[in-house]
C-alpha cells in the first residue's frame, strides 16, 4: 500500500511509461516511501508549535505540546465516511486525531508554571474546556492501548492544580465534535455518551440492500447541489449513521461529579448541536430527523427543541425538512428558519433568522427586505413558547449578530454580488443605527470587527467600555503591510467617532498616515517587527499581544494600552523551530500587471545570496475580486517570522532557490462582468508580470522557472503551463482540472455549467492539453494527490484523468497518489515523500 507513482517522459524518438505499483506487505510499503535530502528532511519535520488556551478569567494559560507529524499507520486505521463526515468507528471520534503529550499551566502575570502529570494510562490529552467562571477545566485522556477516551477535571485548589477522573461509566461520543460542554451557570457538564446497552458493533453489511433509489417528484422545487463527497448511498449507510451518531446526554454535577441522564435523550438521539440557555436550566437541541442522499448531514431534516434540565419537559421550536433546495447564488439562502441560538442576555429566549424573500436572490425583496431576525421568549414556569416577534428587518442577507451585556446587538448583513457589507447597532427597543456600509474587499479602509470577550454566565459579548462605545480590532492593512490595531468606537453623538488605542509598531521604512496612529501622531520609535492583538484583559487596560520578526519566532507578551507603565511581561519563550532558514531574506515586493493592476508577492532570497540569477519557484493561489483597486492592495506583513509549513515552497530557499511566494493572481470582474469571464487572460498576465519583475531585478534566471500550487493553485499551475512558455516545470497538488465534473458551481463561481457553459469549458485545463503540448517550451508537470481527498470537487479522479490526457499527448509528467491522505497531507511518510518527489522534479534546475 505504498505510493502509487506513474511517470511519462517526453523523448524525441519514443515515449517511456514507468509504473511503480502499490505494494501489499508492510515491509514493502515502508520501503516504497522516499525521503528528501537532509536539509529538507529537517525543514519538513520541525517541532509543532505549542497550543495555547486561556482560562475564562484570563489569568491562566494552558500550554500543550503535540508530536510533529503522525505516522502513516495512524492514517491507515479504519475510517467511516458518512453524510459528509469522516470518523474513527472504533473510538467514536473524528478520525486522525492528535493528542497532546504534555500539559502545563502558566500564571499569566507571574509566569509561574505547573506541569500537570497525565494519567498513568494516558497516550495523550485533548478537548480542553474551561469552566465559565472558575479556575477549573476538563479534558479527555486517550487510554493507552484501548479504544477509549476518559474524562478528567482539573481544578485550582490551595494554589495547586489537581486533576481527577470523572467516573461516567459510559463511552463518550465525539463523532459530531467535542462530547461535552459546561452549562452557562457552570453547575453542570453536558456529556454526549453512547446509550446504555448499545450494540458494540454496527449492523452487519448485507449482500445487498436492494436498489438505491432517488426521485424528483412532478412539479418539484429546483434543488441544485455542489459536488459533495461522502454522502449517504443506501439503507445500509443510513443504518451505520444511526449506529455511530445516536447518543444520550448525561448531566454531570461539577461539584459532586454525579451523572444523571437527560431524560429527553433516553434511548438515543442524533444530536447535531446542543446549547445551554444563559440561565443554565434549559438546552437548545437540534436533532436529525430526515436523511438525504444529496446533501451532507448539516442540511438533513431536523427538529429544534428546548429541553428542561432536571425534568422531562420538551418544547418544540421548529421542525425543518431536508434543506436541499438552496439556489447556487451566494446571495441565496435556505427558505426555512435558520441560525437558532439562545439570546445571551435573556434567560431563555430563542433568536433565529428567516428569509422573507423565499431565500431566492432573484426574487424581489419583500417590502424592501430579504431577511429578518426574530425572537421567541420561553415562559420558564408554564414552558410556553411565545409567538415569534420580529427584532429587525434587513435589506440584504443576515450574516451574524453579536450582543453586548447591555442587550444591545451588532448585526451584520451582506450582499455577495458586489461584495458589500453593513453593520448596524440594534438597540434593545428595536431601533437600528448604521455603523458602516462598505466593500469587504477593501482592506485598507476596514474598520475592524467588534471585540468580544467571555462575560457573564460564560457567554461571549461585545466589550463596551461605556454604554455608548465598543472596541474594534482589525488587521490594519496598509501600503506598508498589515499593522493590527485596537480602536474604541463611540456612537453616543450624532457623528460616530473612532479613537486608536493600540497599533502594531511601525516598520522602519515607509510613509505613515498620522490619522491612523495612536494619538494621531506618527511614532518616533519604529522597528521591523510584526505584532498582533491576542486579547484585551478584563481591566480594559492590559493586553496580550504576540510579537515576531523575520528571524525571531512568535512569542507572547503582556502589555498596557496607556499610562506611564510601559513595562512588559514576556509570557512565552519559544525557540526557532527551523534554524536551517536563518539567513534567508524576505521582502514584500510590489509591481504591476500590464493593465495597471497593482500586484504583490513575498520574495525570499537564499542565505549568502551573491547577486546572481537563480532558479526561481513561483507559488500562488488565485483569488476573485470585484474591484481592481482592492485587488492591488498590499496583504500580509514582510516582518512575519520566516518559517515553512509543510505546504510552503519556502523550504527551497534553503537549497539556493529564489522564491516568489503568494504572488498576486487577482481575477477581477468589475460591474456586470464576473471575474471568471477572463480567468485565463488574467492569470497569464499576473504570472508574466511576476516573472518579468524578478527577472528585471536580476535575481531570477528565466530559463529555470518553476510554478506550483495546492488545490486551486494546482488548477492555476496547469493553466500557466498550457497557455505560456514561462515555466520549465510545474507542481500541482490536489487540484481539479475538469470543471464539467463540478457543474453546480466551484470556488467563488456561483453560476452553473448551464448558465455559463463556455466559462466551464474554457476554465478546464483538461480541454487545453493539446495547446499545452504545442507550447514553444513545454514545461513538465508533477501531479500529487491524496487518495482519500474529501474536498468538494477535488477527488483523485481529477488528477488521474488529467494525467491520462497528458500521457496521450506525450507531455513529460508524473502522477503520485498518496495512500490514505486527504486534501491536506498529514503523515510523516507522505510529507517526506512529497518533498522527495518535488526535490527530484526540480533537481535539474538546482543552483
N, C-alpha and C positions, 0 to 999 in steps of 0.2 A: 504494500500500500504506500509506496514511495511517490516522489514527484513524477507526474506523467509529463514528459517533455517531447515535443515534436519540433524538428528543425528543417527548414528548406534553405539551401544555399543556391544563389543565382550564379551560374557559371556560363562561360561563353559557349561551350560545347554541349553541356548536359546539365541536368538538374539532379541533385542528390537529396534524397529524403532520408533522414536519420531518426529513428524512433526508439526511445527508451521506454519500455513498457512497465506498468506497475508491478512491483514485487509483492508476494503474498506473505512471506515469512518475516518474522520480527527482525532477524539479523539482516535480511536483505533490505528491509525498509530503512533501517538506520544507515546502512552503507550507501543508499541511494541519495541521501541528502549531502549537499556540499557546504563548505564553509569558505568565506572570503579571506582575503589577506588579513594578517594580524591586526593592522591598524583599523580596518573596517570592522573586524570582529569586536575589538574593544569598543568602538564607537556605537555599534548596534546593540551592545549588551551593557549599557550603563546602569547603575543602581536606579531604582524607581524613586521618583520624588515622594517624600512622606506626605500622607494625607492629614489635613488639619480639620478639627471640628471644634467650634466654640460652644461653651456652655450657655445655657439660657440667660444667665446673669452676666455674661461676658467677662467673667473673672478667671475662667479656666480654659485651657487649650488641651484637647486630646490629640496626641501625635501618634499615628500608626504607620507602620512600615510593611509594605508588601514586597514579595520577591519580584525580581525584574520581569521575567518572562516565563510563562508556563511551558511545560513540555508538550510534545505532540500527543503523548499518551492521554493527557487531560482532555485535549480536544477530541480525541477518538472515542471517548466514552459515549454510551448510547444517549441519544437526544431525540425528544419528540418535537415535531413541527406541526402545530395545530392552530388553526384560526388566527394566523399571523403572529404567533408567539412561539418561541423555542425554549425548551426547559429540560432539566435533568429529571427523568421519570423515577429515578431511584431516591434522589434527595428531596424532590418536590421544591426545587429552586430553579431560578433561571440557570441555564447551562453555562459552564465555563467560568464559574465564579473564582475570584482570587480572595485569599484570606490573609489578613494582617498577622504577622508573626511577632509583633511587639506592640505594646500598649503603654504609652507614657502620658501622665497628667502633668501639665506645667502651669503654675500660677502666673497669670499674665503680668502682674505688677512686680512681683519679687523675683520671678524666674525660677522659683523653687520647683524641683521635679520629683515625681514619684513614679517609679516603674511598677506597673500592675502585673503581678505574676499571672500568666494564663493558667486556666485549669490544667491539672496534670495530664488529662487525657486529650488535650486540645491540639488540633492541627493548625488552628488559627481562628481569628475572630472577624466579625463583620456586622453590619447593620447597627451602628451606634446611634441611639436615640436618647436625647436629654429630656428629663422631667421639665414641664413648662415653667416651674418657678423655684425648684430646689436643686442643690448640688447632688444630683442623682442621675444616673443614666443606666440604660440597659444595653446589652449586646448579645449576639449569638456566637456560640463556640461550636466549630465543627469537630465532632468526636473522632479521634484518630481511629482509622481502620473500620469505621462504622458509617452507615448511611444515615446519619442523624445530626441535627443541629440542636443544641441545648440553649436555653435562655438563662442569662445571668443579669443580676443587678449590681451596680457599683455605686456606693454612697459615701459621702464625706462624713466621717464620724470621728470626733475628737481630733480634728486636724489631719487625719489619715484617710485615704480612700480604701474602702474594704469591699470586696466582691463576694457575692453569694448566689448560689444556684436557685432559680425559681422552679419549684417542682410542679411541672404541668401534667406529667404522666400522659401526655399526648404529643404526637409529632406535629410540628408547625408546618404550615403550607405557605411557601414563598413564591409560588409559580407566578402570581399576579403582582409581585412586588413584596416589599417588607411585610412580614406577617403580623407586625404589632405596631401599636401607637398608643400614646397616652391620651386619656380623656382630657378635655380642656381644663378641668379643675385639678388634674393631677392625681385624683384619688384612685383611679383605676388604669389598668393597662388592658387594651382590647387586643386579643390574640386570635388570629385565624389558625385553626387546627383541623387536622383530618378527623372526620367524625368517628365516634366510637364504633367498634365492630365493623369498620370499613374494610372491604376486601384488600388484601395486601398486594394483589396483582390486578392489572387491568383486564378487561374482558378478553377472552381468547379470540384471536382473529379467525373469522370463519373462512371457509374456502371461497365463499362469495356472499355478498350481501344482496346480490341481485343488481339490476341496472341502477346506476346513479342518475337520477332524472332532475333536470331543472326545466322550468317552463316560464313563458311570458304570456300572461292572460290577454285576451282580447281587450283592446282599449286601455291597456296598462299605461301607467305613467312611465316616462323615459327614465332609465336607470343606468347612466354611463358609469364606468368604474376604471380606475387605474389598474396597472398590471401588478396587483398584489401577489405576494408569494405565500406559501404555506397555508393556503386556505383549506377548509374542510372539503372533503371529496365524496364522502359516503356515510352511511349509517354507522359503520364501524368507527370512523373518525369521531362522530358525534358521541358514541359510547365512551371512547377514550377520553374525550374532552370532559365529559361529565365525571369520569372517574378521577381525573387528576386535578380538576378545579373545584370540585364540590368541597366546601368547608363549613365547619361550625365556628362560632365565635365564643371565646372564653373571656370573661371579665375577671381580671386578676386584681385584687386589692393590693395597692402598692405598699401598704404597711404590714399587713399580716401575710401577704402572698397567697392567700386563699383564692382558688379559682372556681368560678361558677359559670355554668353555661348560659349564654344569652338565649333566652327561650325561643325567640323568633327565628333563630338559626338552627333549631333542633332538627336533626336528620340531614342537614347539609343544604347549602345554597351555593350557587355560582355567583360569587360576590365580585363585582367589578371595582367597587370602591366603598369605603366607609369613612365617614367624617363625624367627629364628635361635635355636639352642639356646644356653644360657648358656656352654657351652664353646667355641662358635663352629664346631664341626666338623659340625653337622647342621642341617637345615632342616625345619621342620614345614610341609608344603604341603597346602592344601585345594583340590581340583581338581574343577571342574564335570564331571559325567558324564551327567546326565539333564536334559533341558529340560522346561519346563511352560508351558502357555498360561494358567494360572490364578493363578500366584504370581510374584513378582519373583525375580531371579537368586539373591539371598541364601538362598532356600529351594529352589533346584534340588537335584537329587540330586548328591552329591559323594563323592569318595574322600578320606580323610585319610591322608597318608603321611609317613614320615620319610625324608629323603634324606641320604645321606652326601656331604659336600662333598669333592671330590678323588677320588671313586670313583663307581661306578655302582650302589651299593647302595641298595635301596629296601625299607623296612619298612612293611607295611600295618598301619594303626591301626584304620580303620573304613571301611566302605562304606555310605553312607546314601542312602535313596531320596528322591524329591521330598517335601518336608515341607509338604503341603497339607491336613493333617487336624487342625490345631491348633484346638481349640474357641475360640469368641469370648470367653469369660470371660478377664479379665485375670489370673485366678488359675490359668489353664491354661497349658500349655507343650507343646513337642514331646515325643512319646513316645520319641524316639530320643536317643542320646547327643549332647551339645551342649557348647559353650563349651570347645573344645580349646585348650590352650596348654601351653608348657613351664613346669615348676616353676622359678622364677627362681633358686633357691639350688642345686639339684642340676644336674649336668652335662647330663643328657639324660633327664629323667623327664616324662612326659605327665600332665597333670591335666585331668579333664573332669567334667561333671555329667550326671546322668540322673534322670529322673522314675521313682520306684518305684511311683507310683500310676497309671501309664499316661498321665500328663500331663493327666488329667481331674480338674478341681476337684470335680466331683460324685461321683467315686469316693471310697470310704473310704480313708483313709491305710493304707499297708502297714506293719503293726507300729508304728503311730503316726507314720510318716514319709511325706513326699511327695517329697522329693528327697534325693539323696545325691551326695557328691563322691568321685571315685575317682582313683587314680594308677596309672600303668603305667611301670615302670622299663625302660630300654633298656640291655642289656649292650653296652658300647661295643666289645668285642672280637668276640663271637660275633654281634652285631647281632640278638639275640633279644629280643623284647619280652615282658616278664613279664605274667602274668595280672593283671587289674585287682584292686586292693586298695582296699577302702573306707576313705576318710580320715575321713569324718564323715557322719552322717545328720542330716536337717533336717526339722522338723515342718512348715515352710512351704516356699515356693518359694525356691530358690537364686537370689541376685542377683549376688554378687561375692565374690571373695577377694583380699585383698592380703597380701603376705608381708613380713616383716622379714628383714634379712640373717641373723638368728639361725636362720631356718627357721620361726619362729612365724608363724601366719597370723591374719588378722582376717576372719572370714566373716560375710557379711550374708545374711539371708533376709527375705522379706516375705509379707504376706497382704493382697491388694488389697481384699477385701470390706469390711474395716473400717480400711484404710489403716494397718496396723501393720507395724513392722519390728523386727528383732532383730539385734544384733551380738554375735559370740562371739569369744573368744580360742581359737584352736586350737593347742595345744602340739604339739611335734614327736612326742610319744608318743601323740598321737591324742585326748587328753583335751580337753574344751572347757569354757570358763567364760563365763557370760553377762556381757557388759558392760552392755547395756541392752535393754529392750523398751519400745517407745513408739509413739505415733501420729506419723507423719511430717508430719501436718497441723499439729501444734502447734509453731509456730516459736519461741515464747518459751522452751521447755524443750529445744530442740535442742542436743545436746551437741557437735555438730560432727562432722567426718569425720577419720579418721586422715590425718595429713600424710605425703605421700610425697615422695621426693627421689631423684634419679638416684644410684645407688651402683655397686657392683662390677659389672664387665662390662656397663656401660651399662644395667642394669636399674633400674626404679623400685621402691623399697622403702619401707615404713612406717618412719619415723625412730624409733629407740629411743635416747634419751639414756642410759638404763640398761637392764639386762636385764629389769627389771620395770616399765618405763614406756614410753609412746609420747606423741607430740604429737597434739593435736586442733586443727583450725582450723574456724571457723564464721562465719556471717553475723551472729550476735549480735542477733537480733531482740528488740525490747523495746518497751514503750509509748512511748519517746521516739524510736523508729526503729531501724534496723539500726546496730549498732556491732560490726563484726567483731572477732574475738579469736583468741588462741593460748593453749591450755592444755597442761599436762603432766598426763597421766592415769597415776596409779600404781596398779598392781594386785598388788603384792607381798604386801600384807597381806590379811586376810580381807575388810576393807571397802575398796572401790575409792574412791580419792580423786582429786580434780582440783585443780590449782593454776593460777590465772590468771597468765600471764606477760606478756601484752600485750593491750591493748584500744584500739580507736579512741577518740580524745579525746572526752570527754563534751561534749554541747551545753550552751549557757549555761542554757537553761530545761529544767525537767522534774525529777521525782524520780528518784533513783538507788537501786539496791539494792547496799549495800556488799559483800554476799557475792559479787557478780559483778564486782567491781572488782579490779584488781591489788593484792595485799597486803591485800585485804579492807577497803580504805579508800576512801571517796568522794573523788575527786580534787579538789584545791583549784583547779587551773587548768583552765578549761573554755572551749572555743572552738566556734563553729558551723562545723565542717568535717566532711568525711567521709573516713575513711582505710580502706584495705583492705590486708590482708597479701598480698604477692605471693609471697614465698618466705622460708624460713629458710636462711641460708647454711651451708656445711658446718661452721663453727666452733660452731654451735648458739647463738651469741650475736648475731651480726649478722643483721639482717633487711632485706629490701627491701619498702617499702610504697609505695602510691600515696596521693596527697592531693589533694583538691579542695574547693571551696566553691561556693556558688551563682554567684559571679562569677569564680572562678578555675578554669581548666581543670585536668584531671587531669595531675599530674606525678609523677615517681618519685624516691624518696629512699632512701639507706642510713642505717640507724639501729642502735641497740643495744637488746637486751632489758633489760639490767640493768647495774649498776656505776655508777661516778661519771662515766664518759664519756658525756655526753648529746649530744655533737655529732652533727650530721647532714651527709651529703653529698648535695647535690641532683644527681640523675643526668640529668634532662631539664628542659628549659625550653620547653615547648610554649606557643604563644600562643593567645589567644582566637580560635576559628575563625568565630564569628558575632557580631561586635560589635553588630549590629542588635538583639540580645536583651538588651544591657546595660540595666539599669534595670527590667526585668521582675522582679516579686517572686514568690516561690514559698512556699507554705505546705503542710504536711501536715495536713489537717483531718480531724476525726472527728465523726460524727453517727450517728443510729440509724435503723434500719428500723422500721416500725410494729409488728413482732413482737419488737422489742428487740434484734435482731442488730446488733452494732456494725459501722459502715462507715467507710471512709477514702477519701480522694482527694487528689491533688495539685492544689491550687488556684493558678493563675497569674493575676496581675493585671497589666495593661499598665503600661508606664513612665508616670510622671507621672499615675498614676490619681488622679482628683479626688473619688472617693467616690460618683459617680452610678451608677445601674443601667446595665449594659452588655449588649449581646448576648453570649450565652454558648454556647460549644461544649463539649458533653459527649462524651467518648471513652472507650470501655471494651471489655473482653473478659471475658465471664462465666467463672467457674471453679466447679467442683464441690467440695463438701465433705461429709464425714460427721459433722462436729462443728461446731455453731453457734458455740461459743466460739472455736474455731480460725479460723473464717471471719471473725470480727470483729477479729482481731489486726492491729496496725499492720505494714505491709510497706514496705520501702524506707527511704530517708533523705531528708528535706526539704533536706538540706545538700549534695546532689549538685549538680554543675555544671549550670546551666541551658543546655541545648543542644537542638537539634531535628534528629533523624534525619528522612530523607525521609518516613517513615511517621507521624511525630508530628503532633499537632494544635497544638503549641506555637507554630508559626510565626504563627498567627492572633493571638497576644497582641501581636505587633509591629504589627498592624493595629487595635489598640484593643479586641480581644475579651477577655472573661474566659474562662479555660479550666478545665474540670474534667476533668483527665486521669487515666486509670486509676481512675475512680470505681468503688468496690467493687460488684460484682454477684455475690455468692456464691449458689450454688444448693445448698441444704443438704438432705440426706436422712438423718436420724438413725435409728438402729436398723434395723428391717427395711425402712424406706422408702428409695427411691432418689431421688437429687437431682432427676432429670428428671420425677418424678411430678408436681411442681408448678412446673415451669420458668417458665411464663408468669406465674403469680401472683408468683413471687419476683423475676423480672426487672422487672416493673412496679413492685413495691413498692420495690426498690432504686433505680430511676430516679426515682420520685416523691420518695423521701427526699432524693436528691441535688438535685433542682430546688428542693424546699422549703428545703433548707439554705441554698443560695446566695441564694435569694430573701429569706429572713429576714435574711441578712447585709446586704441592700441592694445587693449587687454585681451581681445578675442581673435583667434585665428579662424576666419570664416570657413575654412575648409575642414575644420574639426568641430563643428557644432552638433550637439545632440539636444533633443527635446523630449520631455516626458510629462506625465501627469497621472493622477489616480482618479478613477470614476469619470466625471465629466472632463477632467484633464486628459484622460486616456482618449476619449472621443475627440477632443481637440487635437491631440497628437496625430491621430490618423488623418484628420483633415489637413494638417500642415504638411504631412508627408505626401498627401495626394495632390495638393494644389501648389506646392512650392518645391524648389530645389535648395532650400536654405539649410537643410539638416542632413547630415550623413547617417544619422541613426536616431531611432526613437524608442521610447519605453512607454508602453501603455498598460496600466494595471487596472483590472476590474472595471472595464469600460463597456459601453453599449455602442454598437456600430450599425444597427439596422433599426431605424425609428419606426418602421412599419410593425415591429414587434412590440411597440409601446403606443398603440394607436389612440389611446384615450388621454393624451397629454403626456408631457415629460418635462423635467426640470421646472422652469418658470413658464413654459409654454402651456397655455390653458385652452388652446384650440385643439380639436380632434383632427385625425387624419382626413376626415370627410369635410372638414371646414377649411383645411389648409394642406391639401394633398401634395401640391408642388413643394411646399416647405418640408414636409416629412421626407419626400424622396430626395430632395437636394441636400438635406442635412444628414443623410445616411452615408457614412464613409463606404459602406459596402457597395453603393452604387457608383463609386468613383475609383474602384480598384484598377480598371483599365487605364484611366488617366494617371493614376499613381505609377503604373508600370512604364509609362511613357515620359516621365519627367526627365529633364536633362541629367539630373543627378538623383538616382533612386536610392533614398535612404532605407536602410534595413530597419526592421521593426521587431522588437521583443514584446510579446504579449504575456502577461501574467494574470491569472485569475484564481480566486478561491473556489474550490469545488462546491462549497456549501453557501455561496453568496446569497444572502437573504434580501438584498436591496431591491426595491421596486425597479424593474426594468433592466438590471444588470446581471441576469442569471448567466451562468457559464456558457450557455449555448451562444451568447452574443460573440464571445471571443472565438469559440470553436468554429462557428460559421464564417466569421471574418477571416480566420486563419485559412480555412478551406479556399476562400476566394484568393487570398494572397498566394497560396500554393498553386492555384490554377493559372496564375499569371507569372509564376516563377520569381516572385519577389522574395528576396532574402528575408527570412522571418523565422521566428521561434515561438512556440506556444508552450507555456508552463502552467499546468494545473496543480495547485497546491492542495493536497488532501486535507479535508476537514475544515479548511479555512473559509471564513465568511467574507463580507465586503472589506472589512479591515482585518489585517492578519494579526495573529496572536502568538503562535507557538515559536519558541526559540529556534527550532529546526527550520521552520518555514521562513522566518525572517532572515536567518543567516543564509539560507539557500537563495532567497530573493536577492540578497546583497551579492552573493556569488554570481548569480545569473547576470545582474546588472554590471558587475565588475568585468566579467568575461565579455559581455556585449560591447563594452566601451574600451577595452584594454588596448586595441589597436590605435586609439587616439590619445593614449596617456602621454603626458609630457616626459 
